[in-house]
Amino acid sequence: MLDFWKKEEPKQEDDDDPVTKLMKQTGCLDLHHQVQYCIAERKDWRLCQEEVKKFRSCMDAYNARRKESLK
């Protein structure tokens, strides 16, 4: 019998965002947030090159691991 009175677990906000889901899978979510924060603070992505380089390096490493696992 279904329990219609049972409250459904609230979803975490992150679960609704497909970008967040993908970034969690890559292991680069924190670096992604650092890039977003820097751009929001400085209003110019060109001033965030250090953060962008770290994020890109993380994504390159993820893509290399993924490519290797598909062989």
C-alpha positions in Angstrom: 0.0 0.0 0.0 1.3 3.5 -0.9 1.8 5.9 1.9 0.4 9.1 0.6 1.2 11.0 3.8 4.9 10.3 3.6 6.9 13.4 2.8 9.2 13.2 -0.2 12.9 13.9 0.5 13.8 17.4 -0.6 16.1 17.5 -3.6 19.4 19.2 -3.3 19.6 22.2 -5.5 22.8 20.8 -7.1 21.0 17.8 -8.3 18.8 19.9 -10.6 21.7 21.6 -12.4 23.1 19.5 -15.2 26.4 21.5 -15.3 27.0 20.8 -11.6 26.3 17.1 -12.2 28.8 17.0 -15.0 31.4 18.9 -13.1 31.1 16.6 -10.1 31.8 13.6 -12.4 35.0 15.3 -13.7 36.3 16.1 -10.3 36.8 19.7 -11.3 33.7 21.2 -9.6 35.7 23.3 -7.1 37.9 24.7 -9.8 34.8 25.5 -11.9 33.4 27.4 -8.9 36.7 29.3 -8.6 36.5 30.4 -12.2 32.8 31.5 -11.8 33.6 33.4 -8.6 36.6 35.1 -10.1 34.6 36.2 -13.2 31.8 37.5 -11.0 34.2 39.5 -8.8 36.3 40.9 -11.6 33.7 41.2 -14.3 36.3 40.2 -16.9 37.3 36.6 -17.6 40.6 37.7 -19.0 41.6 38.7 -15.4 41.0 35.2 -14.2 43.7 33.4 -16.3 45.2 31.6 -13.4 41.9 30.1 -12.4 41.0 29.2 -16.0 44.4 27.5 -16.5 43.9 25.3 -13.4 40.4 24.4 -14.5 41.5 23.6 -18.0 44.3 21.4 -16.7 41.8 19.5 -14.5 39.5 19.0 -17.5 42.3 18.0 -19.8 43.4 15.3 -17.2 39.8 14.1 -16.9 39.4 13.9 -20.7 42.7 11.9 -20.9 41.6 9.5 -18.2 38.2 9.1 -19.9 39.8 8.5 -23.3 42.1 5.9 -21.8 39.2 4.1 -20.1 37.3 3.9 -23.4 40.2 2.0 -25.1 
